[in-house]
Amino acid sequence: MRKFGLRKRDPKAEMTLIEHLRELRNRLFQIVSFLVVATIVGWFIYDFTFDLLKRPIDFAIADAAAEGREIGLVLAGVADAFTLQLKVSATFALIVTAPVWLWHLWRFITPGLQQKERRYGLIFMFTALPLFFGGVWLAYTVLPLAMDLLLGFTPQDVSNLLPVDRYLNFFLRTLIVFGLGFLAPVVLVMLSLANVVAGSTMVKYWRQVIMVVVVFGAVATPTGDPLNMMLLAGPMLILVFGAIGIAVLIDKRRGRTQEWSDSLGDDEASPL
């Protein structure tokens, strides 16, 4: 095929529906196998993992004890301890095996993509993962301050005993929100690469960008307090405007001064 100037096709691109379903089944089986093994490993290192999860609230507990207030985590049910250990072990497995199931997901959808789309997908994956985990790390770093501030409003002679499941939901939601928030710059750059939004348009609406990021920080943070809002919105604004700068450079490299939609007639179809 190369001899006649034709591009060699991926054999998977011509698979039947049954073959695609069979491949999906095999990949799901491998993912589940890795998850089961990682969950078993997480079960045996549960004490270490749980110590990491409750470290943010340990600072608030220590400060409260020094001031004569009681703050702590409690379990209310007979089977809650078992359920907690299983949930923590499964969460550990999901995080540790993320490269595995992301890779299988990527390999499953790759045959249906063109070469250009594959390149954009790889760029997205290799930039999104560090940013996501960077947001998770920031959340884990600032959570002790937020917990100490919020639980510091507990009145004297009042015990504030938090159910462990509610604390873990708050903890994991905060990590996920910060991680997803840090993906906004990648989305903006990908939109620029795909000729959907020009960098000049992003610069033009910079005030609206700031408003959207601040509102997102206010709505997405579990507590909704100004401290957590700014801890999320501040780094996001830096990353977003960095992404806008990259989009402007992409425009200059391509010699683009307007979006594709500006050059279309009323009856013309878009390239998308």
C-alpha angles and dihedrals in degrees: 000000000000089000092065094043096256122141115246110243125225108251089224090060089070097046118131123243091257091052091050091051090048091051090048090052092050093049092047089050091053092047092049090047091054090046093051093049092046091048090054090050089048090052092059094046093042095122092055093046094047091050089057091049096050096040093096092059094042090076091054091047091051093048091047092051090052090053095046097255126125120229124162150132121266139189116216105186137063094238096034093098092055092045091049093052091048092049093048091047092050091048090051090051093049092053097042094048094046093109090052099051093038089053093050090047090051093048091050096054097036097084090060094053130085120238093260092049091050090053092051090047092053091048089051094049097046093048099037097055097056091045093048093050089043089058090047090051092050091050092050090049097051098037094086090057092047093047092048091049097047098041089045088077090069106120122241116273090019121115117219106198112176123203107241094231092056091049092049092049090052091046096048094042090054092050093048094046092051091046094050091044090059090057093069094089091054091052091051093050092047090051089053093048090050091052091241098120126016121225090236089060091052090051091048092057098041092129091055089047091056091048093050093049093048092047090048090051091050096047100037100049110091095226098041092212120142093246096059091039093057093041087060101033096046099060090037091058091051092050094043094052089046088055090049088053090052090049090053090051089050089053092051092048091053094041090237119157099167141027122265089248091063092063097048125101122230092260098040122108118234120246088244 
